[in-house]
Amino acid sequence: MSVTNLVSVQQDMIRYGMTIYYGLGIVGNFFNCIMFTRPTYRHTPSSIYFLFLSIFAVIYLTWAMIPLFHSLNNIDPQIQFLFYCKIRLYFGHILGQCIRFVVVFACIDRYIVTQTNVHIRSLSSVSMALKNVFFAFLVLCIIAIHMPILMDIRNGICGMFGLYKLIYAIYQISLVGILPPTLMIVFSILTMRSLQQRHGRRIRARQRDRYLMRMLTAEVLVNIFTSIPYSVNLVYGAITYYITDKSVVQQEIEAFISFVTQFLGYLISVAPFYLFISISKPFRNEFINLMFKCIHQRTRRHLRVVPTIEQPQQQQHTMTH
């Protein structure tokens, strides 16, 4: 029995907060997929990365949240079946990392585009973007293979135990909390410096490129904001793992903080569309025009159907006269 009300607060956050998360994430990433496959964007490598970011985000949200919703009123299957325990966390981790490293590749691509060397700029292409995403997915699957091997179920908990918990925390802080944000920051700074040099030479970047850079910068900030608290909490949990005299209140507080850091982590797969539409004026205008076009086509299609239904009635009325 819980001592604090944090357990019920956590369940309410899953029931209501994550439901909103899931709905906004699925809708927003669906719109992203439509936008980044349109002719305006689909020939730009950065847009390809944003497209795969949205695809991975949809899969990640579904893979991670549907079991949480199920566990509200049912027994969590990951504490019953060891295979599911291993696979669920393994693929959830890979999908989350794919989202982060797709953003890293987008940062690298923006830097490559700003270079004056033709051979370096040739590395920025749609085909190269597709290869990078596929390669990253394979490498991340291999790097994280230790998770399904060493994870276990103990005392009704699916997770890492013993020395592996400390090793996993170091792995997470390195691969989630340090490496992706560092690469994003480094290549963003290099890109800005390169853009300043080009501006000094009176070479103006295209407007679309500037807005893509803004969209990417916003995504980088969200990644940094969400990854660091989660990794720090993992380190804290590993360091205090062998402390056995924790009170029930302390255990519930630590479990709630761990949940909140995971809750924040889902922002990387929910926020992109809403960041893009609020920051990029061309993206926002094209999305609005697309929506109006869809509504207009639907209205015209409806108006074409109505006369064909009424025409026989009009003919019958003419014959009676």
Backbone bond lengths (Angstrom), bond angles and torsions (degrees), N, CA, C in turn:
res aa  C-N    CA-C-N  psi(-1)  N-CA   C-N-CA  omega(-1)  CA-C   N-CA-C  phi
1 M - - - 1.470 - - 1.529 110.00 -
2 S 1.305 117.01 134.81 1.457 120.92 -176.91 1.523 110.98 -75.37
3 V 1.336 114.99 144.92 1.459 121.51 179.87 1.528 110.59 -88.69
4 T 1.316 116.39 -40.50 1.466 121.75 179.30 1.524 109.63 -99.28
5 N 1.323 115.67 174.95 1.468 120.41 177.40 1.523 111.84 -94.46
6 L 1.339 116.74 12.87 1.465 120.41 -177.18 1.523 111.96 -67.58
7 V 1.333 116.89 -31.25 1.470 119.81 179.17 1.525 110.34 -64.49
8 S 1.335 117.09 -44.95 1.463 120.16 178.13 1.526 111.46 -67.30
9 V 1.347 117.06 -35.08 1.469 120.46 175.85 1.525 110.03 -63.25
10 Q 1.330 116.28 -41.39 1.460 120.29 178.87 1.526 110.91 -63.55
11 Q 1.316 117.35 -42.45 1.464 120.63 178.54 1.527 111.23 -63.89
12 D 1.318 116.92 -38.50 1.472 120.44 176.83 1.530 111.14 -66.40
13 M 1.328 117.06 -37.10 1.460 120.50 177.51 1.523 110.78 -65.46
14 I 1.339 116.26 -35.80 1.469 119.48 176.82 1.523 110.01 -70.43
15 R 1.324 115.66 -46.12 1.468 120.51 -174.67 1.532 112.27 -66.66
16 Y 1.325 116.95 -41.58 1.461 120.29 -174.96 1.531 112.21 -106.72
17 G 1.327 116.22 -50.35 1.465 119.47 -177.81 1.510 113.22 -63.56
18 M 1.336 116.36 -48.30 1.462 119.01 -178.42 1.524 112.04 -73.86
19 T 1.312 117.12 -25.76 1.472 119.07 173.94 1.529 109.97 -64.00
20 I 1.332 116.28 -42.95 1.468 120.80 176.10 1.520 109.87 -65.08
21 Y 1.328 116.40 -44.48 1.460 121.54 175.81 1.525 110.78 -52.06
22 Y 1.331 114.54 -52.07 1.464 120.10 -175.16 1.526 111.43 -62.76
23 G 1.342 115.97 -45.42 1.461 119.42 179.91 1.517 112.08 -62.42
24 L 1.338 116.82 -48.05 1.466 120.61 179.39 1.529 111.00 -63.74
25 G 1.321 115.98 -39.62 1.459 119.59 -178.16 1.515 112.82 -66.25
26 I 1.324 117.09 -45.79 1.465 120.68 -178.96 1.524 110.32 -64.95
27 V 1.319 117.04 -46.57 1.473 120.79 -179.52 1.527 110.81 -63.84
28 G 1.338 116.52 -48.28 1.460 120.47 -178.00 1.519 112.58 -62.68
29 N 1.317 117.50 -44.15 1.464 119.88 -179.83 1.528 112.09 -71.01
30 F 1.319 117.07 -29.81 1.472 120.48 173.56 1.528 110.34 -63.09
31 F 1.325 116.48 -44.41 1.467 120.16 176.74 1.537 110.91 -64.53
32 N 1.329 116.70 -38.43 1.468 119.55 176.57 1.521 111.42 -59.02
33 C 1.326 115.94 -44.14 1.473 120.03 -179.60 1.527 110.66 -61.14
34 I 1.322 116.65 -38.80 1.466 120.06 177.35 1.525 110.73 -65.87
35 M 1.330 116.29 -46.01 1.460 120.79 -175.70 1.521 111.98 -65.74
36 F 1.329 117.16 -44.34 1.461 119.99 -173.98 1.528 113.20 -82.16
37 T 1.328 117.55 -0.37 1.465 120.45 170.70 1.525 111.66 -103.74
38 R 1.319 117.70 2.25 1.451 121.71 176.58 1.530 110.11 -77.72
39 P 1.346 117.71 156.11 1.472 120.52 -176.59 1.522 114.34 -55.42
40 T 1.332 117.37 -29.78 1.468 120.26 -177.58 1.517 111.95 -63.39
41 Y 1.345 116.88 -32.68 1.465 120.27 -171.51 1.529 114.73 -115.63
42 R 1.324 118.53 -26.63 1.457 119.04 -166.28 1.525 114.75 -68.26
43 H 1.332 117.83 -11.78 1.467 120.13 178.54 1.529 112.29 -96.01
44 T 1.332 117.01 6.04 1.464 121.74 178.61 1.523 109.47 -103.53
45 P 1.340 118.78 126.44 1.473 120.66 -179.32 1.524 113.58 -55.14
46 S 1.332 117.67 -40.91 1.471 119.97 179.38 1.526 111.11 -60.52
47 S 1.328 116.59 -35.80 1.464 119.92 178.61 1.526 110.99 -68.23
48 I 1.322 116.90 -32.63 1.461 120.48 175.76 1.519 110.25 -63.78
49 Y 1.336 115.98 -41.58 1.469 119.38 176.85 1.527 110.77 -63.82
50 F 1.333 117.19 -42.01 1.461 120.16 178.08 1.529 110.79 -64.43
51 L 1.325 116.77 -35.37 1.461 120.57 177.78 1.524 110.79 -63.28
52 F 1.334 116.77 -46.78 1.464 119.76 179.59 1.529 111.08 -69.88
53 L 1.322 117.18 -31.31 1.461 119.78 173.71 1.529 109.61 -57.27
54 S 1.328 116.68 -43.69 1.464 121.14 -178.83 1.530 111.29 -69.65
55 I 1.323 117.07 -38.52 1.471 120.12 179.06 1.523 110.24 -65.42
56 F 1.338 116.29 -48.18 1.463 119.77 177.70 1.529 111.15 -60.77
57 A 1.340 116.74 -37.11 1.463 120.92 -177.99 1.527 111.41 -65.08
58 V 1.328 117.76 -41.41 1.463 121.36 178.26 1.532 110.17 -61.78
59 I 1.333 116.24 -46.52 1.468 120.30 179.89 1.527 110.36 -64.98
60 Y 1.326 116.36 -41.70 1.461 121.55 -178.52 1.525 111.55 -63.65
61 L 1.321 117.19 -46.28 1.467 120.68 179.54 1.521 111.26 -61.79
62 T 1.317 116.34 -44.00 1.469 120.37 -179.86 1.520 111.09 -65.91
63 W 1.332 116.26 -44.81 1.464 121.67 -178.32 1.532 111.24 -64.24
64 A 1.317 117.37 -38.29 1.465 121.36 -174.19 1.523 113.12 -86.97
65 M 1.328 117.96 -37.39 1.468 120.12 -169.01 1.519 114.45 -93.00
66 I 1.317 118.19 -34.01 1.470 119.50 -179.16 1.530 111.20 -58.20
67 P 1.354 119.66 -43.96 1.475 118.60 175.42 1.523 113.56 -62.40
68 L 1.338 117.45 -32.79 1.468 119.95 177.16 1.520 111.08 -65.02
69 F 1.338 116.42 -43.67 1.462 120.19 177.65 1.534 110.63 -62.28
70 H 1.330 116.00 -39.88 1.469 120.91 -179.49 1.529 111.19 -64.81
71 S 1.331 116.65 -37.23 1.466 120.82 -175.75 1.529 113.10 -74.87
72 L 1.330 118.15 -9.52 1.468 119.98 178.44 1.523 111.84 -64.29
73 N 1.341 115.89 -38.49 1.464 120.39 -176.93 1.522 113.04 -119.77
74 N 1.338 116.22 6.28 1.458 120.34 -178.38 1.527 109.48 -139.62
75 I 1.311 115.94 167.04 1.463 120.79 176.44 1.520 108.80 -71.28
76 D 1.321 115.97 133.15 1.461 121.37 -179.09 1.526 109.27 -66.60
77 P 1.349 119.14 118.26 1.474 120.36 -177.97 1.526 113.88 -65.19
78 Q 1.340 117.69 -19.62 1.463 118.02 -178.10 1.535 112.77 -76.00
79 I 1.344 117.59 -10.77 1.462 119.29 173.06 1.526 110.75 -99.37
80 Q 1.341 116.34 2.21 1.458 121.19 178.40 1.526 112.20 -108.47
81 F 1.322 115.85 -35.42 1.470 120.30 -174.76 1.522 109.45 -119.57
82 L 1.316 116.84 118.36 1.463 121.79 -175.80 1.525 111.34 -64.36
83 F 1.334 117.36 -39.89 1.472 120.03 -178.91 1.519 110.32 -61.67
84 Y 1.338 116.94 -44.89 1.467 120.54 179.56 1.525 111.21 -65.89
85 C 1.340 116.21 -37.63 1.467 120.78 176.82 1.524 110.40 -57.18
86 K 1.313 116.93 -45.94 1.469 121.87 -177.82 1.531 111.40 -69.20
87 I 1.335 116.23 -47.64 1.465 120.73 -174.12 1.520 111.89 -69.47
88 R 1.330 117.53 -39.15 1.468 119.94 -176.88 1.528 111.05 -62.42
89 L 1.316 117.42 -49.76 1.460 120.11 -178.86 1.530 111.40 -70.88
90 Y 1.317 116.53 -33.41 1.470 120.79 -179.73 1.525 110.88 -63.60
91 F 1.326 117.13 -53.69 1.464 119.59 -178.24 1.529 111.64 -72.20
92 G 1.329 117.57 -31.53 1.460 118.98 174.61 1.522 111.64 -62.29
93 H 1.335 115.69 -40.82 1.464 120.57 177.60 1.530 110.88 -64.45
94 I 1.323 117.60 -43.85 1.468 121.59 -178.91 1.523 110.88 -63.28
95 L 1.327 117.04 -44.44 1.466 120.40 -179.84 1.522 111.58 -63.55
96 G 1.339 116.32 -41.37 1.465 119.40 177.11 1.517 112.11 -62.96
97 Q 1.337 116.13 -39.56 1.461 119.98 178.33 1.524 111.96 -69.74
98 C 1.327 117.13 -35.12 1.465 120.27 176.64 1.522 110.64 -60.74
99 I 1.339 116.48 -41.43 1.463 120.47 178.10 1.517 110.32 -60.25
100 R 1.333 117.19 -44.81 1.475 120.80 -178.39 1.521 111.60 -67.19
101 F 1.325 117.97 -44.68 1.461 119.68 -175.55 1.525 112.54 -76.73
102 V 1.328 118.01 -22.66 1.460 119.68 170.71 1.529 109.68 -63.47
103 V 1.333 116.52 -39.92 1.470 120.12 176.00 1.531 110.31 -65.36
104 V 1.332 117.25 -38.52 1.472 120.66 176.62 1.524 110.21 -59.88
105 F 1.331 117.05 -46.51 1.468 120.73 178.96 1.527 111.51 -62.23
106 A 1.329 116.36 -36.44 1.464 119.70 177.59 1.524 110.66 -64.82
107 C 1.338 117.37 -38.78 1.476 121.21 176.74 1.529 110.42 -63.55
108 I 1.320 116.31 -43.61 1.472 120.25 178.75 1.521 110.63 -63.27
109 D 1.330 116.13 -41.22 1.461 120.23 179.59 1.528 111.47 -62.93
110 R 1.341 117.37 -41.79 1.472 120.18 177.92 1.530 111.18 -61.76
111 Y 1.324 116.82 -36.62 1.465 120.28 177.07 1.525 110.87 -67.09
112 I 1.336 116.49 -42.55 1.467 120.61 -179.33 1.531 110.62 -62.46
113 V 1.320 116.77 -40.88 1.463 121.24 -178.19 1.527 112.11 -61.75
114 T 1.327 116.63 -31.34 1.474 120.08 -176.70 1.529 113.14 -82.61
115 Q 1.318 117.87 -2.04 1.461 120.05 -178.18 1.532 111.57 -80.05
116 T 1.313 115.17 148.38 1.468 120.34 179.48 1.523 112.47 -85.20
117 N 1.330 116.50 -19.95 1.467 120.90 179.58 1.526 109.92 -72.31
118 V 1.329 116.13 124.25 1.462 121.18 -175.88 1.521 111.15 -64.81
119 H 1.326 117.32 -38.99 1.466 120.81 -177.70 1.529 110.86 -66.25
120 I 1.323 116.96 -37.12 1.467 119.88 177.78 1.527 109.92 -69.35
121 R 1.336 116.30 -42.37 1.470 119.37 -179.96 1.522 111.97 -64.63
122 S 1.306 117.40 -26.04 1.470 120.32 -179.90 1.531 111.81 -66.95
123 L 1.352 117.00 -16.60 1.464 120.10 177.49 1.523 111.80 -73.26
124 S 1.327 116.29 -14.24 1.455 120.64 177.32 1.524 109.33 -91.95
125 S 1.327 115.78 102.77 1.461 120.93 -179.85 1.522 109.14 -153.23
126 V 1.312 115.53 161.34 1.459 120.44 -179.98 1.525 110.81 -64.41
127 S 1.336 116.56 -41.95 1.465 119.84 179.58 1.527 111.45 -62.88
128 M 1.334 116.89 -39.85 1.464 120.48 177.74 1.530 110.53 -65.56
129 A 1.329 117.29 -37.87 1.469 121.13 178.26 1.533 110.58 -62.43
130 L 1.317 117.01 -43.47 1.468 120.94 178.69 1.528 110.95 -63.23
131 K 1.325 116.59 -41.87 1.467 120.69 178.70 1.524 111.08 -64.15
132 N 1.327 116.65 -41.40 1.461 120.53 -178.88 1.529 111.75 -63.85
133 V 1.332 116.40 -41.57 1.463 119.97 -179.87 1.525 110.33 -65.01
134 F 1.329 116.50 -44.75 1.466 120.80 179.61 1.527 110.76 -63.82
135 F 1.328 116.63 -43.73 1.462 121.60 179.83 1.532 110.94 -63.73
136 A 1.328 117.13 -43.56 1.466 121.26 179.72 1.523 111.03 -61.59
137 F 1.329 116.93 -41.31 1.464 120.40 179.85 1.523 111.04 -61.87
138 L 1.330 117.34 -45.03 1.465 121.04 179.31 1.523 111.71 -63.72
139 V 1.333 116.53 -45.96 1.470 120.60 -178.70 1.521 110.88 -62.69
140 L 1.340 117.31 -42.59 1.464 120.44 -179.69 1.531 111.40 -65.98
141 C 1.323 116.93 -35.19 1.468 120.27 175.90 1.527 110.93 -62.21
142 I 1.332 115.92 -39.99 1.466 120.57 -179.03 1.529 111.05 -72.80
143 I 1.337 116.74 -43.95 1.465 120.69 -177.70 1.526 111.63 -62.31
144 A 1.331 116.68 -36.83 1.475 120.63 -175.57 1.519 113.19 -91.67
145 I 1.320 118.33 11.86 1.464 120.87 -175.35 1.531 111.83 -65.27
146 H 1.333 117.14 -18.65 1.465 119.98 178.45 1.525 112.32 -66.02
147 M 1.338 117.53 -23.64 1.455 120.38 -176.47 1.531 112.85 -63.98
148 P 1.337 119.47 -54.50 1.472 117.75 179.17 1.527 113.48 -67.85
149 I 1.323 117.18 -18.85 1.466 119.76 179.78 1.526 111.30 -78.65
150 L 1.326 117.53 -41.75 1.467 121.88 -170.30 1.525 114.52 -103.59
151 M 1.314 118.57 -11.22 1.475 119.92 178.73 1.519 110.93 -72.45
152 D 1.332 115.37 155.79 1.461 119.50 -175.49 1.538 109.60 -153.64
153 I 1.327 115.91 168.74 1.462 122.67 173.21 1.524 108.31 -112.07
154 R 1.342 115.74 120.06 1.460 120.58 178.84 1.527 109.41 -137.54
155 N 1.320 115.18 131.65 1.476 121.54 178.86 1.532 112.04 53.48
156 G 1.341 115.44 39.52 1.456 120.28 178.00 1.509 114.70 73.35
157 I 1.337 117.43 19.86 1.464 122.07 -179.98 1.521 109.14 -124.82
158 C 1.317 116.46 128.25 1.463 122.24 174.63 1.523 108.20 -94.34
159 G 1.335 117.08 116.65 1.458 118.33 -178.21 1.509 113.55 178.41
160 M 1.340 115.31 -156.27 1.457 123.05 -179.30 1.528 108.61 -104.20
161 F 1.310 115.90 142.60 1.454 119.90 -176.73 1.524 110.74 -136.59
162 G 1.353 115.04 157.23 1.461 120.90 176.65 1.513 112.41 65.59
163 L 1.324 114.63 -143.44 1.462 120.76 -178.15 1.516 111.73 -63.41
164 Y 1.327 117.57 -31.35 1.462 120.38 -177.93 1.525 111.55 -63.32
165 K 1.339 117.70 -29.22 1.457 119.69 178.75 1.528 110.54 -63.44
166 L 1.331 117.04 -40.51 1.461 120.76 177.13 1.525 110.77 -67.82
167 I 1.342 116.13 -43.24 1.459 120.57 179.31 1.526 110.33 -62.34
168 Y 1.333 116.83 -41.76 1.459 120.86 -179.90 1.522 111.01 -65.50
169 A 1.338 116.61 -38.01 1.465 120.04 178.15 1.528 110.95 -63.29
170 I 1.333 116.73 -42.10 1.473 120.62 176.87 1.524 110.48 -64.09
171 Y 1.323 115.86 -41.63 1.475 121.47 177.34 1.526 110.63 -60.36
172 Q 1.339 116.72 -44.09 1.457 120.92 -178.70 1.529 111.93 -68.03
173 I 1.334 116.44 -44.56 1.461 118.73 -178.69 1.517 110.84 -64.78
174 S 1.355 116.55 -28.88 1.464 120.41 179.86 1.526 111.34 -79.64
175 L 1.340 115.55 -48.87 1.467 119.90 -171.82 1.525 112.96 -86.88
176 V 1.333 117.61 -19.58 1.469 121.00 -179.74 1.514 111.41 -110.20
177 G 1.343 116.35 -47.71 1.460 119.98 -172.39 1.509 115.48 -86.35
178 I 1.343 118.05 -23.85 1.465 120.00 -174.98 1.531 112.58 -113.20
179 L 1.336 116.99 -55.74 1.471 119.97 -170.93 1.529 113.90 -62.63
180 P 1.352 120.25 -56.90 1.476 118.33 -179.22 1.522 113.88 -60.57
181 P 1.363 119.69 -49.11 1.472 118.25 179.40 1.526 113.13 -60.82
182 T 1.340 116.74 -37.58 1.465 119.73 179.81 1.524 110.79 -64.09
183 L 1.329 116.73 -46.13 1.464 120.44 178.56 1.524 111.30 -63.27
184 M 1.328 116.55 -40.54 1.466 119.83 178.03 1.526 111.10 -61.67
185 I 1.332 116.23 -45.71 1.466 120.34 -178.19 1.522 110.88 -65.72
186 V 1.340 116.88 -45.50 1.467 120.98 -177.36 1.520 111.15 -60.67
187 F 1.332 117.03 -50.32 1.467 119.47 -176.61 1.527 111.76 -73.36
188 S 1.327 118.32 -26.94 1.468 119.89 174.38 1.522 110.64 -67.27
189 I 1.339 116.24 -42.60 1.462 120.36 178.14 1.531 110.40 -64.81
190 L 1.329 116.76 -43.80 1.463 120.26 178.77 1.523 111.23 -61.89
191 T 1.326 116.04 -38.60 1.473 120.08 179.02 1.518 110.81 -65.46
192 M 1.326 117.18 -43.90 1.468 120.27 179.42 1.523 111.43 -63.54
193 R 1.315 116.77 -40.55 1.465 119.93 177.03 1.522 111.03 -63.47
194 S 1.316 115.70 -41.77 1.458 119.52 179.51 1.528 111.53 -65.45
195 L 1.339 116.53 -38.50 1.460 120.00 177.38 1.523 111.51 -65.36
196 Q 1.316 117.13 -37.39 1.465 120.59 176.89 1.520 111.22 -64.36
197 Q 1.327 116.94 -39.70 1.464 120.43 178.24 1.522 110.94 -65.82
198 R 1.314 115.89 -39.98 1.464 119.39 178.19 1.528 110.67 -66.02
199 H 1.316 115.90 -38.39 1.464 119.48 177.91 1.530 110.22 -64.45
200 G 1.342 115.66 -35.80 1.465 119.33 177.41 1.507 112.35 -63.99
201 R 1.337 114.41 -29.50 1.468 118.62 177.18 1.523 112.09 -89.55
202 R 1.350 115.19 9.12 1.465 121.71 178.93 1.521 112.29 62.17
203 I 1.310 114.33 35.23 1.456 119.63 173.57 1.512 107.29 -107.12
204 R 1.292 117.39 108.18 1.458 121.02 -175.48 1.525 111.01 -85.50
205 A 1.302 114.28 132.18 1.467 119.11 173.92 1.524 108.84 -72.27
206 R 1.318 115.17 149.77 1.452 118.43 177.99 1.524 110.18 -63.26
207 Q 1.320 115.36 150.03 1.456 120.21 -178.36 1.525 110.99 -59.17
208 R 1.312 117.28 -39.89 1.446 120.80 -179.49 1.525 111.08 -62.91
209 D 1.335 116.89 -39.43 1.462 120.77 178.03 1.520 111.21 -63.58
210 R 1.326 116.86 -39.61 1.464 119.71 179.53 1.527 111.03 -64.54
211 Y 1.329 116.48 -41.84 1.456 119.00 179.34 1.521 111.77 -70.86
212 L 1.325 117.92 -34.47 1.461 120.35 174.30 1.524 110.71 -61.15
213 M 1.342 115.71 -37.68 1.454 120.05 178.33 1.533 110.35 -66.51
214 R 1.304 117.51 -39.02 1.469 120.10 176.77 1.528 110.94 -64.03
215 M 1.314 116.51 -43.16 1.452 120.69 179.22 1.526 110.59 -61.81
216 L 1.316 115.63 -41.61 1.453 120.55 -179.75 1.525 111.27 -67.22
217 T 1.332 116.84 -41.24 1.469 120.72 179.10 1.525 111.01 -60.71
218 A 1.324 116.95 -42.27 1.462 120.87 178.02 1.520 111.02 -62.35
219 E 1.325 116.68 -40.69 1.459 120.45 178.99 1.527 111.18 -66.93
220 V 1.318 117.43 -36.23 1.467 121.76 176.73 1.523 110.49 -62.28
221 L 1.331 116.98 -44.98 1.465 120.96 -179.60 1.528 111.33 -62.21
222 V 1.326 117.32 -40.08 1.464 120.66 178.35 1.524 110.43 -64.90
223 N 1.332 117.09 -41.33 1.462 120.63 178.84 1.523 111.62 -61.89
224 I 1.330 116.72 -43.38 1.460 120.45 179.35 1.525 110.59 -65.55
225 F 1.328 115.95 -43.48 1.464 121.44 -178.23 1.528 111.92 -61.94
226 T 1.321 117.83 -35.22 1.459 121.06 -174.57 1.522 114.32 -92.15
227 S 1.323 118.40 -29.81 1.466 120.56 -173.43 1.525 113.27 -80.52
228 I 1.315 117.07 -35.78 1.470 120.00 -175.24 1.526 112.51 -66.44
229 P 1.354 120.93 -49.07 1.473 118.92 179.13 1.522 113.16 -58.05
230 Y 1.334 117.12 -39.49 1.461 120.81 -180.00 1.525 111.34 -63.41
231 S 1.323 116.83 -43.80 1.457 120.76 -178.90 1.527 111.80 -68.86
232 V 1.326 116.70 -40.75 1.466 120.65 178.48 1.528 110.22 -62.45
233 N 1.318 116.96 -40.45 1.457 120.38 178.17 1.524 111.64 -63.85
234 L 1.337 116.65 -36.87 1.460 120.44 176.66 1.527 111.48 -62.85
235 V 1.303 116.25 -43.38 1.462 120.36 178.76 1.526 110.34 -62.71
236 Y 1.321 116.84 -44.29 1.464 120.96 178.30 1.535 110.54 -59.50
237 G 1.332 116.15 -43.63 1.456 119.53 179.55 1.515 112.51 -63.82
238 A 1.327 117.07 -37.06 1.465 120.64 179.32 1.525 111.45 -70.29
239 I 1.335 116.70 -40.30 1.467 120.83 -178.69 1.528 111.21 -66.57
240 T 1.324 116.23 -39.35 1.470 120.52 -177.09 1.529 112.42 -94.08
241 Y 1.334 117.47 11.81 1.462 120.69 -175.39 1.529 112.02 -62.65
242 Y 1.319 117.18 -38.14 1.459 120.96 -175.18 1.538 112.85 -86.53
243 I 1.330 117.29 2.09 1.468 120.10 174.64 1.526 108.09 -81.23
244 T 1.322 115.93 110.88 1.470 120.51 -171.49 1.530 113.32 -97.63
245 D 1.313 117.93 -9.78 1.467 119.68 -175.87 1.529 112.63 -98.87
246 K 1.324 117.15 30.88 1.463 120.29 177.11 1.521 109.91 -71.59
247 S 1.310 115.82 139.11 1.463 120.01 176.40 1.527 110.25 -74.52
248 V 1.325 115.96 164.21 1.470 120.83 179.33 1.524 110.21 -62.57
249 V 1.330 115.57 -39.32 1.466 119.81 179.05 1.524 110.63 -61.35
250 Q 1.339 116.93 -44.53 1.458 120.72 179.89 1.525 111.02 -63.63
251 Q 1.323 116.86 -41.26 1.469 120.60 179.36 1.529 111.06 -63.10
252 E 1.328 117.10 -40.99 1.465 120.34 179.80 1.531 111.25 -68.64
253 I 1.334 116.35 -37.67 1.464 119.97 177.59 1.521 110.46 -64.62
254 E 1.332 116.19 -44.89 1.467 120.17 179.91 1.531 111.24 -64.48
255 A 1.325 116.79 -40.32 1.465 120.12 178.10 1.521 110.86 -64.63
256 F 1.326 117.45 -38.54 1.466 120.83 179.45 1.527 110.94 -68.01
257 I 1.344 117.34 -42.52 1.469 120.64 177.78 1.516 110.44 -61.91
258 S 1.331 116.60 -41.00 1.459 120.53 177.08 1.525 111.13 -60.38
259 F 1.332 116.45 -41.43 1.468 120.52 178.34 1.524 111.14 -64.76
260 V 1.339 117.53 -41.83 1.468 121.26 -178.91 1.527 110.51 -63.11
261 T 1.344 117.53 -39.95 1.464 119.65 178.55 1.535 110.94 -64.72
262 Q 1.329 116.65 -36.26 1.465 119.55 175.39 1.528 110.50 -69.30
263 F 1.315 115.92 -39.25 1.472 121.46 178.38 1.527 109.91 -58.66
264 L 1.335 116.95 -43.93 1.467 120.89 177.34 1.524 110.91 -65.29
265 G 1.333 115.83 -35.22 1.471 119.71 -178.24 1.514 113.73 -60.80
266 Y 1.337 117.20 -28.00 1.468 119.82 179.59 1.527 112.57 -68.99
267 L 1.326 117.51 -13.08 1.466 120.37 179.27 1.526 112.17 -59.33
268 I 1.333 117.48 -30.72 1.464 119.67 -177.89 1.523 111.70 -63.33
269 S 1.325 116.81 -23.05 1.461 119.53 -179.92 1.525 112.91 -104.92
270 V 1.332 117.43 -4.84 1.466 121.59 179.42 1.526 111.78 -102.96
271 A 1.330 116.52 -38.30 1.468 121.69 -167.28 1.527 116.79 -77.44
272 P 1.360 121.55 -26.80 1.480 120.01 -168.06 1.527 115.79 -48.54
273 F 1.331 118.14 -52.98 1.465 120.18 -175.59 1.524 111.11 -60.24
274 Y 1.323 117.05 -42.03 1.462 121.05 -176.19 1.527 110.91 -73.12
275 L 1.325 117.20 -28.92 1.461 120.62 172.14 1.524 110.20 -68.48
276 F 1.329 115.76 -47.32 1.458 120.25 -176.35 1.522 112.12 -62.72
277 I 1.340 115.86 -42.92 1.468 118.72 -175.21 1.534 111.21 -74.09
278 S 1.326 117.80 -22.79 1.465 120.42 179.03 1.524 112.51 -88.55
279 I 1.336 117.58 -24.56 1.461 121.39 -175.55 1.522 112.55 -97.88
280 S 1.321 116.44 -39.86 1.468 120.70 -173.89 1.525 111.20 -98.58
281 K 1.327 116.96 113.71 1.465 121.38 179.12 1.527 111.88 -66.35
282 P 1.358 120.16 -44.24 1.473 119.33 176.97 1.525 112.44 -60.51
283 F 1.338 117.46 -41.89 1.467 120.92 178.28 1.520 110.18 -61.66
284 R 1.326 116.43 -44.83 1.469 121.57 -179.30 1.522 111.17 -64.15
285 N 1.322 117.15 -44.95 1.469 120.54 -178.97 1.524 111.46 -64.99
286 E 1.338 116.46 -41.66 1.462 118.69 -179.74 1.525 111.08 -67.33
287 F 1.325 116.73 -36.97 1.463 119.86 178.00 1.532 110.54 -64.77
288 I 1.334 116.64 -44.49 1.471 120.44 179.04 1.532 110.29 -63.09
289 N 1.330 116.93 -43.45 1.470 120.29 178.30 1.526 111.07 -62.76
290 L 1.325 116.56 -38.41 1.461 120.30 178.66 1.521 110.72 -64.40
291 M 1.336 117.40 -42.02 1.456 121.13 179.51 1.538 110.80 -64.50
292 F 1.346 116.50 -43.54 1.470 120.17 178.65 1.535 110.62 -63.99
293 K 1.325 115.88 -37.93 1.462 120.16 179.49 1.525 110.52 -64.79
294 C 1.337 116.84 -42.55 1.461 120.59 178.80 1.526 111.18 -64.48
295 I 1.327 116.92 -42.12 1.464 121.23 179.05 1.533 110.35 -65.41
296 H 1.348 116.49 -41.38 1.461 121.07 179.79 1.529 111.06 -64.21
297 Q 1.332 117.18 -43.57 1.460 120.41 179.35 1.524 110.98 -64.69
298 R 1.327 116.46 -39.45 1.459 119.86 179.17 1.529 110.65 -65.65
299 T 1.351 117.08 -39.47 1.461 121.19 179.37 1.527 111.01 -66.30
300 R 1.343 116.64 -42.97 1.467 120.52 178.85 1.521 111.27 -63.80
301 R 1.343 116.47 -38.83 1.450 120.43 179.74 1.526 110.25 -64.94
302 H 1.323 116.68 -37.57 1.462 120.75 178.70 1.527 111.05 -68.68
303 L 1.340 117.13 -39.26 1.458 120.88 -179.57 1.519 111.86 -68.32
304 R 1.339 116.85 -28.43 1.464 119.54 178.05 1.515 111.62 -72.69
305 V 1.311 117.13 -28.45 1.453 120.56 -177.29 1.518 111.29 -76.72
306 V 1.323 117.98 -35.34 1.463 122.01 -174.72 1.521 112.85 -60.44
307 P 1.367 122.01 -48.43 1.467 120.87 -179.07 1.510 113.32 -61.52
308 T 1.352 117.76 -35.24 1.459 120.26 -178.43 1.515 111.00 -66.78
309 I 1.323 116.54 -25.91 1.459 119.56 178.57 1.524 110.93 -80.46
310 E 1.324 117.44 -35.29 1.459 121.92 -175.90 1.522 113.00 -85.22
311 Q 1.345 117.57 -16.04 1.471 120.61 -173.58 1.528 112.66 -61.36
312 P 1.350 121.48 -46.59 1.469 120.03 179.14 1.516 112.31 -59.46
313 Q 1.342 117.94 -35.65 1.460 120.44 179.27 1.518 110.88 -65.22
314 Q 1.359 117.27 -38.14 1.451 121.08 179.52 1.528 110.24 -67.46
315 Q 1.347 117.16 -39.50 1.464 120.55 179.90 1.527 110.79 -65.27
316 Q 1.341 116.04 -40.67 1.441 120.30 179.61 1.543 111.22 -63.92
317 H 1.322 115.49 -38.31 1.452 120.82 179.42 1.527 111.03 -66.20
318 T 1.342 117.07 -35.55 1.487 121.51 179.43 1.526 110.46 -69.72
319 M 1.326 117.47 -39.43 1.468 120.97 -178.90 1.530 111.39 -66.57
320 T 1.298 117.83 -33.25 1.486 119.61 179.93 1.506 110.93 -68.63
321 H 1.331 117.90 -25.35 1.466 120.65 178.75 1.515 109.74 -89.91
